[in-house]
Amino acid sequence: MEEALPSPAFLSAYTGDQVIAVAVTFGILEVALVILRFIARRINKSSRGWDDFLIIPGLVANLAQCSLAISQ
């Protein structure tokens, strides 16, 4: 059975702007949602748990991934 390969025109199409737009959008959403989470915890006067402390390194890792996607 013959394997269907993408055409050269498809492979040469530049999609970098789409990647940058998605990375920036998700970066902004991530920061906004983490801030809203801490605001909600403060309004409810809830104690902070282990998930609240692990969300910060997760946010930093995701922002690093977004910045790597933008830089390439």
N, C-alpha and C positions, 0 to 999 in steps of 0.2 A: 504494500500500500504506500502510495506516495505522500510524503509529508508536506503540508501546506505551509510555505514560508511567507512571511510578510514581504510586501513589495518594497523595492528600494525607496520609492517616494514616501511610503509610510514610515520607514526607518529614519529618513532624513528630516522628517517634520519636527520642528522645534516645539517642545511642550514645556520649556523651562518657566515661562510666565505662569502657567497653570500650577506648577509645583510651588513656585514662590507664593502665589495667591493662597493656596491651601495651607502652606506652612505658616504664613503670617496670620491667617484667620484662626487656625487652631491654636497658635501661640497666644493670641489675644484672648480667645475663649478660655483657655486653660488658666491664665492668670486671673481673669475675671471670676471664674467659678471658684477658684481657691479663695479669693478674697471674700466672695459672698458666703462661702462655707464658714470662714472665721467670723464674719459679721453675724451670721445666724447663730453660731455657738455663743457669741457674746450676748446677743439679745435674749436667748433662752437661758443664759447663765448656766450652760452645761459645762461639765468638767471636760478637760481635754484628754483624749485617749491616745493609744499608740497609733491609731490611724491618722490622727491629726499631726503627729510628729513625722510620720512616714510620707505624708502628702507633699511636704516641702522637698525632700530629695527626689521624689517622683516628678514634681514640677520642674525642678532643675534639669533632670535627665531628659524630660520631654522637650524643654526649651533648647537644650543642647542639640537634640536630634533635629528640631525645626531649623536651628541655625545652620546645621550641617547641610540640610536639604537646600537651604537658600544659597549657601556659599558654593554649591557645586554647579 
